[in-house]
Amino acid sequence: MRTLTRVVLLAAFLASSLAMAAWRQASESELKALIPARAPVETERIETEFRTASGITNGKGKFIAGVVLITAGYAAEGKYSNFLIVQSAMKIGGIALQPGEYVFGWRRKDDSSLEVKLYDAHSGQFLGNAEAKRLSRTGRIESFRVSPPGDKAFIEIGRFGMSYSLGE
């Protein structure tokens, strides 16, 4: 019986590893087809800064992607900074996100972390807080980046990153 349990656990681990490995960085052309020039945020359509767009895809039509919002002059200024498109269930911190569109903003807690507030993009409903911790990495720092799942699955905001996990 113990051998059967080990085989089942190993099979489940391998299946989840293969599912995670299937996700890859989305190409610029894929992001251009996905990211709107103006994101629907509550009652406004806020311009996006496409050069900051980043995302991942499973290669089967599902994406997790986002972009920085140009909020100057909009009611969202100071509340939201990024637009996030979720096409596969995921968790950011302890917040479960179903497929949909979300926005988030952040404020510095201290030198090592940011407090990130997540909202539903269409209703503006507050969903919860997540923490983005300072990442120790070298290389280019981007204003926004979604890295593929694996050992270091992060949504990066500059030098900070929120860990995430994908659902089924």
N, C-alpha and C positions, 0 to 999 in steps of 0.2 A: 504494500500500500504506500509506503514511503517513496518508493521509486516512482510510482504513478504520480504522486503529488509533485515530485521534483520535475518530472517530464512536463506536466501541465504548467507549472510555474515557468519553466524554461521556455516552453512554447509561447506563453503569454508575453514574456520578456522579449523574445525575438520578434514577435508580431508587432509589439509597440515600438521596438527599435527600428524595424523596417518602415513603419508608418512615419516615424519622425525623420528618418533618412530621406524619405521621398520629398520632403519640403526643401525648397531651394530659394535663393535670392531671386526676386522678380526682375525681369529685364526692363530697361527704360521704355521700350515700346509697349510692354504689358502694363506698366504703370500709367503711361499716357492714355491708354484705353480705359483705365479704371478710375483714375483720380480726376474729379471734376475741377474745372477752372474756378468755379464758385461753389463752395460747399453749402448744403442746406443746413443751417444752424438756427433752430427755433424758427422765428419769422423772417430771418435774414438769409441772404445768400452771400457768404463771405469769401473773398478772393483767397486762393491758395497760392503758395510759393512753390511751383512744381520742382524747382531745382533741389528742394529739400525732400522730395518724395522718396519713400523707401517702402519695401514690402517683401513678402515671401509668398510663394505659391506651391501648391502640391502638384502642379503640372496637369491637374484634372479640372481646372476651372475655379478652384477655390483660392482666395487670397486673404491675407492679413496685411493691410497696407495703411499708410498714413502720410500726412504732409503738414507742414507748418501753415497756420492761418495768418493772413495779413489783416489783423483786427483793428488797426488804427481807423477811427471814425465810426466803428460799429459798437453796438451795445455790449458786445461780447468782450470788448477790450478789457484786459485785466482778469477776466474770468476764464477764458479759453485761449489756448495757444496752438493746439493741434487738433486735426481732424483724423479719425481712425475708422477705417472700413474693415469690418470683421465678417468673413464669409464662412467661418468654421468656428464652432464653439471653442472658447478659450477662457482662461483665468488669468487675471493680472492681480498679483498679490492674492487676496482672498475674494476678489470680485469676479463672479461668473458673468461672462458676456456671451450672449447668443448672437447669431448672425444679425448684423445691423450696422448702423452708423453711430459713432460716438465722438465726443469731444472731450478734451481734458486741458487743464491748466495746472500750473505748479507754482510753488513758492519754496524758497530755500529754508530748510529747518535749521541747518547748521552747516559747517564746512564739509560734512561727509554725507549729507542726504537732502533730498527734496521731498516735500509732501505733494503728491499728485492727486487732484480731485477729478474723478471721472463722471461724465454726464451722458445721458441719451441726447444725441444731436437734435432730434426733431422736437422733443418735448422739453428739453432742458432739465429733466428730472435728474437730481443728484443720485448717483449710484454707490459712491463710497470713495474712500481714500486708499491710495497705495503709496508705498515708499520706493523712491529711486535712490539707490546707494551709489556713492562715488566709485567708479570703476578704476582699477589699476591696470591701465593698458597703455601701450605705446602706439604711435602711428597717428593717422589723421583723426581728428575729432570732428564729427558731423553734428549739425543741429538736431537732426532726427534720423534714427535708423532702427529698422526691425531686423534682427539677426535670425537666421534659421534656427529651429529647435535643436536641441542637443544638450551638451554640457553647459553651454553658455547662452541660453535662450533669453535675450534681453530686448526690451524696447528702450533704446538709448535716447536720452535727451542731453546732448552735449557730452560732458564727462560723467554723467549719471546714467544708471540703468535700472529699469523695473524688470524683475523676472516675470516670465509668463509660462504657462503650460497650455497645450492644446487639448481639447476634449476629443470625444469619439467622433 
